[in-house]
Amino acid sequence: MFIKSPFTLVLLLATLGFCATSQASVGPEIAVQQPAGTDLVDGTASIDFGNQTLTTSSAAKTFTITNSGLLDLAVTNIVTDGANASDFAVDTTGMLNRLVSGASTTFTVTFTPGANGVRTAAIHINNNDSNEDPFDINLTGTSMDYSVTTTPNSIVVTAISTNSETLTVSEPSAGNINFAAAGRIFCVNGGTSFSGDSGTNSLAGISSITVNASADIVNLGTFVGTLPSLTMNGSSFNAGAIGLQTNSALTINVTNASAITGIVSGVNATLTKGGSGTLTLSGTNTYSGATTISQGILKMGNVSALGSVTVGTTVSDGATIDLNGISLATEPITLNGVGVGATGAVTNSAAATARINGTATLASDTIITVGNGTIEIPGKVTGPGGMIKQGNGFLTLSATNDYAGVTTLNAGIITIQRNGALGSSSGKTVVNSTARLNFQMALNDSYSIPEPVDLNNGGTMSATFNPEIFTGPITLTGTSTMSLG
């Protein structure tokens, strides 16, 4: 039997006792679902891929094509167009081009944003359905640069992309905080996206703020109120005055040069320097909690850079404090290890003389490096560790010290101005290569040396003006010199 048209087929089916309600259900009939079980409407359907990091690919979304008609459905091809068509990749691998009645096939779409902002496109499924050819589906997605997650107690800002731009943290109004970067997309709690602005985030009840800025530079603006605990992780951090709430913590983890030029304040507030970069503190700081240098370099830019002198500063092994020609107040300081790249836990990068006036505790063997300048330590040096002097500059010890470890001079000069300056007699002093141990006592004073002294391969020991009494052994190795007068 030859069937001329779907209308003829309708009459035939009716004659044979089948129910056919419309011509559309008799011919090819396309139906598209995404996800499976959710029918899409031709022309008005819109699939949102959500927030996606710039130049990275989303999970593939699967679209299911079904033929709900009686005749075969032919799918010619799938075409993508629109403003950002290249951001949406259609994969038809394994897709059937002809579907018998009731059959299904699938294809996938992946979103890879090529630029910042909301990205749009459309796909068109060309087929032989008489009234849905092509079947049109709109696509959207957002290139997400930052996510802002808030809880009743915290705010966490995370850079998703690796663009090297500037993130500005500011106070749009009293008691609120804002994060902004020109042309960037902020997604707050996975919701609304803002172009270059996170919106206004209330500080009410917030006890901690964390900014994970990746390769970005973070600039902190002026806040009329005080900030809760603040952790900055990123490339660089620059700020003016930072007022912290009582018992809050300021943690700066940076990989490049950073600076706080204003006053850091806060009752019992602490400051921790982390990351491999250098942080310079130039303000007359008044925060009264502890200072910890756990990584990288903290560079002094003010005599009060380390805040109140009552609690003290700790330099962890592998970290460095650069005195930068500054005379510390009576701030107690605890020193550990070799410093950044074995360059010294304590250094002085300036030509001007730097001083440690408070008690210095050598918690472990500690390298002190003096370039071409001078470091003077009028304060007492104590602790279980030893002292290792590096660099061609001068180190002067003026107190009666009792640190227990060995004193080692690898370069430059250590000048002794007080009996007992070389620490406990249980240790010893080693002068290596071209280094020199110099006794420079006050007039009518003398120096008694009960500990062993080793002069190795060109090491020198000299004294002027007054008697020196050596009760411990002196060992000379190679061409070493003693000049006592």
Helices and strands as residue ranges (DSSP letters): H 6-15, E 30-33, E 46-53, E 61-67, E 73-81, G 85-87, E 88-91, E 98-99, E 104-111, E 117-127, E 135-144, E 146-150, E 154-159, E 166-170, E 176-180, E 185-188, E 193-195, E 201-202, E 208-212, E 217-220, E 229-234, E 236-239, E 242-243, E 249-254, E 258-260, E 264-265, E 270-274, E 278-281, E 291-293, E 297-300, E 313-315, E 320-322, E 333-337, G 340-342, E 346-348, E 354-355, E 360-370, E 374-377, E 381-382, E 387-390, E 394-397, E 407-409, E 413-416, E 429-432, E 436-440, E 447-449, E 453-456, E 460-464, E 468-470, E 474-477, E 481-484
